[in-house]
Structures are given as C-alpha cells and as structure tokens.
Amino acid sequence: MNHQPESPVNLEQLNQISEGDIEFEIEVLQVYVEDVSQRLSKIRDEIVSNKWSQIMGQAHHLKGASSNVGALQIQILALHLEELNHSQDSEKALEIIEEMFLKLKAVELFITEKIAALSS
C-alpha cells in the first residue's frame, strides 16, 4: 500500500476520486474539512439539546462524506456516533465529537503538507 497507517487520509481512496490530480485532492479535502467542521459544531449543539434524530442524520452524512475522501478514522468515529442512537449517551457522543475534531485537525495538517509538497 502507498499510505502510512497513521495517515488521516487513505491515499488510494483519495487517488481514485482525483485520478491523481493533486490540486483537485487538495480542493476536495478543503471543502470536506470546512463541511465537517461546521457539522461537528452543529452536532455538539444537538447533543446538548438532546436532538438525536438530527444527530443521526448528521452522523450518517459524515460517515459517507468521510468514506468518499478516504478519511477513514473520521468515518469510523461517525459510525460509533450512529451506534449511540439506542443508548443516547450524550457524554460518550461528546467524547466522539471531540475525537473527530482532533482527527479533522490531522486532515488539515495533511492538506498543509500536500500544499507544501506541491509548492516545492
């Protein structure tokens, strides 16, 4: 494989959608990060307000979007969030959201590194 296990993005998956166009990869990831950041903030508010149907919709969207760009760590966390629907454990849900924010920061760093590599 041509990606490191700790990489926040599966390069094979990303390459499939970009067909090797690194500038397109960067653009897709930037849009993804912006969307996910907004959704995570919204989910955090929905957890506090106990709006589980909205949380589940957002989690499902995040799972799909993360799969599409190869952000597999965030995809797995979104799945864990979906699995909380039955217990509606707000404390655990907030922990997952905080972990997703950390993983999203790793994706942002990945983008910065890709831009730097492209510029050199």
Secondary structure, 3 states (H helix, E strand, C coil): CCCCCCCCCCHHHHHHHHCCCHHHHHHHHHHHHHHHHHHHHHHHHHHHCCCHHHHHHHHHHHHHHHHHHCCHHHHHHHHHHHHCCCCCCHHHHHHHHHHHHHHHHHHHHHHHHHHHHHHC
